[in-house]
Amino acid sequence: MENTYMKVQEASEFLRTSTSSIYKMTMNSTIPHYKIGRGLRFKKEELIQFVENGDAGKGTRIVPSDLEILRVPSLY
């Protein structure tokens, strides 16, 4: 599966949290992210693993029951 990169707004919608929470998690290095130029990018697969590993419970409102909602069927 190819990695899909998301911007902050897309990642916040995907994880169902605020953009300010995303920025806080990147500042604390609790969420996997990439700094490309002045922008932040997130790999979709790494965000899914982040939720599955339970790391999302540290400073976010994501709970394991949301995991089923986060899974998006592949279009391929």
Secondary structure, DSSP 8 states (H G I E B T S, - for coil): ----EE-HHHHHHHHTS-HHHHHHHHHTT-S--EEETTEEEEEHHHHHHHHHTTGGGTTS---GGGHHHH------
